Amino acid sequence: MTLSSPNMVTLFDWKAHEVISGAIHGFKTFENAWSVSVVAGLPGSGLHGHITENTWEVAVMCPSGEIFGDVAVYLTSEKVHGIMDMVRNFPETSTFTQWCHPESGIAQ
């Protein structure tokens, strides 16, 4: 495995992808309870991040564990770092986190 940024190796807790052979999954939860999930596989794996191209499929996870917004695809390591910087600074509770909670009554 090659990573375009050496920091990618240390930023996440890594494991083999649970479903796709040869793919990897990294996960990081911040002190504010928000998380970032990244996956990458080989071309043709069905993932929208490729190990051989150093691109990542990224999901931001609400404190409740649900995906916040849309999954971002084919991101460079530098863009992943930018997302992580933004997410680590999200407040644990705020108006926009209501979208993360089905009981909030806000339409998805």
N, C-alpha and C positions, 0 to 999 in steps of 0.2 A: 504494500500500500504506500502510495506517496501522497503527501499533503502539501498544498502550496504554501502553507504557513506552519512553521514548527509549533506555534502556539495552539493550533487546532488539536494536536495530540494531547496537550495538558488541560485544555479548557473543558473537556467533556469526560463523562464516564462512558467508556466505549464497550460495546459488545457486538457479537455477530447479530445480524438482523434476524428476527424471530421467524420470518417466513421465507425470505429470499436468500437462497444459497449464494455465498460469495459477497453478500452486501454487509454493510456495517451501519450501526446505529449509535449515535452519541446523544447524551441527555445531560442537561445542566439545570438545576434548580437554584435560584438565587434566594437571598435572605428575605426578599419581599414575597416569596412563595410563587412567583412567576417562573416559568421554565421555558427552555428552548430545546427543541428536538431536531436533530439533523440526521439524514440518511443519505447513503450513496451506494450504488451498485455498479455492476458492469453494464456497458451499453446493451440494450435489449432486455434488461432485467425488469422493466416496467416502472422503475423508479425514475424520478425527474432530477437526479443528481448522479454524476458518474465518477467513480473513483479514478478512472484513467484520465479524466479531463479536469480533475480537482474542482468539481462543482457539487453543490449540495441542495437537497430538498429540505426546506426548513419550515417548522411549525412552531408558533408561539403558543404556549399552554397557559391558560388562566390558573389562578390559585385553586379553582375547583377541579382542575384536570381536563377541562374542555379546551378544544382548539379555539384560539381567538383569531377571528378573521380568516383570511385565505392562506393556504399553504403557499410559500414562495418557492420557485423552482429554478434550478440551474444557477445558483448563486455562487460567486467566488468566496473564498475564505475571508477576504477583506470585507465583503458585504455581510457575511455571517457575523464577523466581529462587530460591525456597526449595529446590527440588530441586537446583539447581546448587550452592547453598551446602552441601547435604548431601553431594553426590557429590564435590565438590572436596576434602572432608575424609575420604573413604574411604581406608583404608590400601591401598597397592598390593597387598599380599598379606594375607589374613586367612582365618579359617575359612569365612566365607560366600562368599568368592571361589571356593571349590572348586566351587560350582555352575556357575561359568562355564567349567569345563574338563571336557569329556566324559570324558577319561581318569581323572577323579578317582574314578569308581565310585559317586558319589552319584546316586541316582535323580533325574531331572528332575521 
